[in-house]
Amino acid sequence: MESLGSFVIVLRNPAASACAAVETVVGDIAGKQGFIFHPYPITPFHGDYLYYADLAEAAKARFLRARARTSAAPANLRVKADGALQHLIRPEWIAQGPEWDVAVEEVSAADLVASSMTSVNGWLGPPWVKAGWFHAERILADAIEDGDTRARADAMVGRIEASDYRDAVERINLQRDLVTTLTSSCRKLVVGYTVKRQYFSVEFSDGIENIGFDSIEGLNSPMFIRTVKLKNFPWNGWLMLGIDKAPNAAWNPIAGFNDGFGRLLWSAVGDPALVPAPYDSGWMLNRLSDVQSNSRR
């Protein structure tokens, strides 16, 4: 089962490098294995990706053209990379000390969603918790260096969150403008993403079926717990789940349930009115019914 793993981000050290260094690194890793080159913060795993597909393709074409124009790398380029991403960087570029020009990092997509979720009064998070524009804002807003640009981005976020628009067309255009503003600087760029692969058994009779999962959070999501069914003894059997890390969070809805095991536990015991739609950016009913009134009754 595949879902969005992490965003691959390239950062420029404002005290040590220029945009040319970032373009060089981005162009060099474009053809590398181990990640999907996608220099735009909204991916095909996002339910609202079609609103931004043309902008994503234009960004990819722009970086590939810049790569073709680059003739030589800057002298003594120093790149700091997370251990799992070092294979994307030329060995001679890897920074050997604390000083660096460009950094390559990962941001977990599931953690980005989880950090924005709340569990108070049966609610799981803000309405836009899975929206592409929201993820772009969470990742890139802190890298805006120009005061006017930051003020413009903040104003657009405020309008979106307050539903200050006439209709869906104006809302989508506002979200597109926001992401364009967030991606206008070379201080921090989303250059691609990784795919998370999780495994389950469909063996009869110890396997499971009817599995629903989330395009961002994968199997550790409310939808999985609500859809998974044992093939044998569907009401009396044991469902065995594995988590890659030991539990380390406080187990309460306000201060805890924010690690992998805590989120799984809360998906099982929580009973929110709405849950995130598994493959979309919106929500779906959980313990509510959308009943139309009948005046004849």
C-alpha positions as CSV (number, residue, x, y, z in Angstrom):
1,M,0.0,0.0,0.0
2,E,1.5,3.3,-1.1
3,S,0.9,6.8,0.4
4,L,2.9,10.1,0.6
5,G,6.1,9.5,2.6
6,S,7.9,12.8,3.0
7,F,8.7,16.1,1.3
8,V,12.3,16.5,0.1
9,I,13.3,20.1,0.8
10,V,16.3,22.1,-0.3
11,L,17.3,25.1,1.9
12,R,19.7,28.0,1.1
13,N,22.0,29.3,3.8
14,P,21.3,33.1,3.5
15,A,24.6,33.9,5.0
16,A,26.7,31.7,2.8
17,S,25.2,31.1,-0.6
18,A,23.1,32.5,-3.5
19,C,20.2,31.1,-5.4
20,A,22.6,29.7,-8.0
21,A,23.8,27.2,-5.5
22,V,20.3,26.0,-4.9
23,E,19.5,25.7,-8.6
24,T,22.7,23.7,-9.1
25,V,21.8,21.2,-6.3
26,V,18.2,20.9,-7.5
27,G,19.2,20.4,-11.1
28,D,21.8,17.8,-10.1
29,I,19.4,15.6,-8.0
30,A,16.6,15.8,-10.5
31,G,17.6,12.5,-12.1
32,K,18.5,10.6,-9.0
33,Q,16.8,7.5,-7.7
34,G,15.1,7.1,-4.4
35,F,12.6,10.0,-4.6
36,I,10.2,11.5,-7.1
37,F,11.4,14.8,-8.5
38,H,8.5,17.2,-8.1
39,P,9.6,20.8,-7.5
40,Y,6.2,21.9,-6.1
41,P,4.8,21.5,-2.6
42,I,1.5,19.9,-3.7
43,T,1.8,16.3,-4.9
44,P,-0.5,13.8,-6.7
45,F,-1.2,12.3,-3.3
46,H,-3.1,15.4,-2.3
47,G,-6.8,15.3,-2.9
48,D,-6.8,18.8,-4.4
49,Y,-3.8,18.3,-6.7
50,L,-5.8,18.9,-9.9
51,Y,-6.2,22.5,-8.8
52,Y,-2.5,23.0,-9.1
53,A,-1.4,20.4,-11.7
54,D,-0.6,23.0,-14.3
55,L,1.6,25.0,-11.9
56,A,3.4,21.9,-10.8
57,E,4.2,20.9,-14.4
58,A,5.4,24.4,-15.1
59,A,7.7,24.4,-12.1
60,K,9.2,21.1,-13.1
61,A,9.8,22.3,-16.7
62,R,11.4,25.5,-15.4
63,F,13.9,23.7,-13.2
64,L,14.8,21.2,-15.9
65,R,15.5,24.1,-18.3
66,A,17.7,25.7,-15.6
67,R,19.5,22.5,-15.3
68,A,20.2,22.4,-19.0
69,R,21.6,25.9,-18.9
70,T,23.9,25.2,-15.9
71,S,27.5,24.7,-17.2
72,A,29.5,24.3,-14.1
73,A,28.9,23.9,-10.3
74,P,29.9,26.8,-8.0
75,A,33.4,26.3,-6.6
76,N,33.7,24.6,-3.2
77,L,29.9,23.9,-2.9
78,R,29.1,22.5,0.6
79,V,25.8,20.5,1.0
80,K,24.4,19.3,4.2
81,A,22.1,16.3,3.9
82,D,20.1,14.0,6.1
83,G,21.6,10.5,6.3
84,A,18.8,9.0,4.2
85,L,19.3,11.7,1.5
86,Q,23.1,11.7,1.1
87,H,22.9,9.4,-1.9
88,L,21.3,12.3,-3.8
89,I,24.4,14.5,-3.3
90,R,27.7,14.2,-5.1
91,P,30.3,12.9,-2.6
92,E,32.6,15.9,-3.2
93,W,29.8,18.3,-2.3
94,I,28.9,16.8,1.1
95,A,29.8,19.2,3.9
96,Q,32.4,17.8,6.2
97,G,32.0,20.4,9.0
98,P,29.3,22.6,10.5
99,E,29.5,25.2,7.6
100,W,27.2,24.7,4.7
101,D,25.8,26.5,1.7
102,V,22.8,24.3,0.9
103,A,20.9,21.7,3.0
104,V,18.7,18.9,1.9
105,E,16.1,17.7,4.4
106,E,13.0,15.6,4.7
107,V,9.6,16.6,6.3
108,S,7.3,13.7,7.1
109,A,3.9,14.2,5.5
110,A,2.1,12.2,8.1
111,D,3.8,14.1,10.9
112,L,2.8,17.4,9.2
113,V,-0.8,16.3,9.4
114,A,-0.6,14.9,12.9
115,S,1.0,18.0,14.3
116,S,-2.0,20.0,13.1
117,M,-4.7,17.6,14.5
118,T,-6.5,18.1,17.7
119,S,-8.8,15.8,19.6
120,V,-11.1,18.1,21.6
121,N,-14.9,17.8,21.6
122,G,-14.8,15.1,19.0
123,W,-13.0,17.2,16.4
124,L,-9.8,16.0,14.7
125,G,-8.3,19.2,13.2
126,P,-8.9,22.3,11.1
127,P,-11.1,21.9,8.0
128,W,-8.1,22.3,5.7
129,V,-5.7,19.9,7.5
130,K,-5.2,17.7,4.4
131,A,-5.3,20.6,1.8
132,G,-2.3,21.1,-0.3
133,W,-2.1,24.9,0.3
134,F,-2.1,24.3,4.0
135,H,0.9,21.9,3.8
136,A,2.7,24.3,1.6
137,E,2.1,27.1,4.1
138,R,3.3,25.0,7.0
139,I,6.5,24.1,5.2
140,L,7.5,27.3,3.4
141,A,6.0,30.3,5.3
142,D,8.9,30.6,7.7
143,A,11.3,31.0,4.9
144,I,9.8,34.2,3.4
145,E,12.4,36.9,3.8
146,D,10.6,39.9,2.3
147,G,8.2,41.7,4.7
148,D,5.7,42.7,2.0
149,T,5.6,39.1,0.6
150,R,5.0,37.7,4.1
151,A,2.2,40.2,4.7
152,R,0.6,39.3,1.4
153,A,0.8,35.6,2.2
154,D,-0.6,36.1,5.7
155,A,-3.5,38.1,4.2
156,M,-4.3,35.3,1.8
157,V,-4.2,32.7,4.5
158,G,-6.5,34.8,6.6
159,R,-9.0,35.1,3.8
160,I,-9.0,31.4,3.1
161,E,-9.5,30.5,6.7
162,A,-12.3,33.0,7.1
163,S,-14.0,31.9,3.9
164,D,-13.6,35.5,2.6
165,Y,-14.4,34.7,-1.1
166,R,-17.4,34.8,-3.3
167,D,-17.4,31.2,-4.6
168,A,-15.4,28.1,-5.3
169,V,-13.6,29.6,-8.3
170,E,-12.3,32.6,-6.2
171,R,-11.3,30.2,-3.4
172,I,-9.2,28.0,-5.7
173,N,-7.6,31.0,-7.4
174,L,-6.8,32.4,-4.0
175,Q,-5.2,29.2,-2.9
176,R,-3.2,29.0,-6.1
177,D,-1.9,32.6,-5.6
178,L,-0.9,31.7,-2.1
179,V,1.2,28.7,-3.1
180,T,2.8,30.8,-5.9
181,T,3.7,33.4,-3.3
182,L,5.2,30.8,-1.0
183,T,7.3,29.3,-3.8
184,S,8.6,32.6,-5.1
185,S,11.8,32.5,-2.9
186,C,14.8,30.2,-3.2
187,R,15.4,30.3,0.6
188,K,13.4,27.0,0.9
189,L,12.1,24.8,-1.9
190,V,10.2,21.6,-2.0
191,V,11.9,19.6,-4.8
192,G,10.2,16.2,-4.5
193,Y,8.7,13.6,-2.3
194,T,9.2,10.0,-1.3
195,V,6.6,7.2,-1.4
196,K,5.8,5.3,1.8
197,R,5.1,1.6,1.4
198,Q,3.3,-0.3,4.1
199,Y,2.5,-4.0,4.1
200,F,-0.4,-6.1,5.2
201,S,-1.3,-9.8,4.9
202,V,-4.3,-11.0,2.8
203,E,-3.6,-14.6,3.5
204,F,-6.7,-16.8,4.3
205,S,-7.4,-17.2,7.1
206,D,-5.0,-15.1,9.1
207,G,-5.0,-12.1,6.8
208,I,-7.3,-9.0,6.4
209,E,-9.4,-7.5,3.7
210,N,-11.6,-4.4,3.0
211,I,-8.7,-2.2,3.8
212,G,-9.1,1.6,3.6
213,F,-6.1,3.9,4.1
214,D,-5.3,7.5,3.9
215,S,-3.3,9.0,0.9
216,I,-1.2,11.1,3.3
217,E,-1.1,9.2,6.6
218,G,-1.2,5.7,5.2
219,L,-2.5,2.8,7.3
220,N,-2.1,4.8,10.6
221,S,-5.4,6.7,10.1
222,P,-9.0,6.6,11.3
223,M,-10.1,5.2,8.0
224,F,-8.0,2.0,8.3
225,I,-9.4,1.2,11.7
226,R,-13.0,1.7,10.5
227,T,-12.7,-0.5,7.4
228,V,-10.2,-3.3,8.1
229,K,-11.9,-6.7,8.4
230,L,-10.4,-10.0,9.5
231,K,-10.9,-12.8,6.9
232,N,-11.4,-15.4,9.6
233,F,-13.7,-14.9,12.6
234,P,-14.5,-11.3,11.5
235,W,-16.1,-10.4,14.9
236,N,-14.1,-12.5,17.3
237,G,-10.6,-12.7,16.0
238,W,-7.5,-10.7,16.8
239,L,-6.1,-7.9,14.6
240,M,-2.3,-7.7,15.0
241,L,-0.7,-4.3,14.2
242,G,2.9,-3.2,14.2
243,I,4.3,0.3,14.9
244,D,7.9,1.1,14.0
245,K,8.6,3.1,17.2
246,A,7.8,2.6,20.9
247,P,5.0,4.8,22.4
248,N,6.4,7.9,24.1
249,A,3.5,10.4,24.2
250,A,1.2,11.4,27.0
251,W,-2.1,9.5,26.6
252,N,-4.7,12.2,26.7
253,P,-6.6,14.1,24.0
254,I,-5.0,17.5,24.7
255,A,-1.3,16.9,25.5
256,G,-0.8,13.5,24.0
257,F,-1.8,11.0,21.3
258,N,0.7,12.7,19.0
259,D,3.2,9.9,18.3
260,G,2.6,7.0,16.0
261,F,1.1,4.6,18.6
262,G,-0.9,7.4,20.2
263,R,-2.5,8.3,16.9
264,L,-3.4,4.6,16.2
265,L,-4.9,4.3,19.7
266,W,-7.0,7.4,19.3
267,S,-8.2,6.3,15.9
268,A,-9.5,3.2,17.6
269,V,-11.1,4.7,20.7
270,G,-12.0,8.2,19.6
271,D,-15.4,8.8,18.1
272,P,-15.3,12.1,16.2
273,A,-18.3,13.4,14.3
274,L,-16.2,13.7,11.1
275,V,-13.0,11.9,9.9
276,P,-10.6,13.0,7.1
277,A,-11.7,11.7,3.7
278,P,-9.0,9.1,2.8
279,Y,-8.2,10.2,-0.7
280,D,-9.5,13.7,-0.7
281,S,-8.7,17.0,1.0
282,G,-12.0,17.2,2.8
283,W,-14.0,15.3,5.5
284,M,-16.6,12.6,5.6
285,L,-19.3,11.8,8.1
286,N,-18.5,9.3,10.9
287,R,-21.3,9.2,13.4
288,L,-23.6,11.8,11.7
289,S,-26.2,11.3,9.0
290,D,-27.0,13.8,6.3
291,V,-30.8,13.6,6.5
292,Q,-33.0,15.8,4.3
293,S,-36.0,17.3,6.0
294,N,-39.5,16.2,4.8
295,S,-42.2,18.8,5.3
296,R,-44.9,16.2,4.8
297,R,-44.0,14.4,8.0
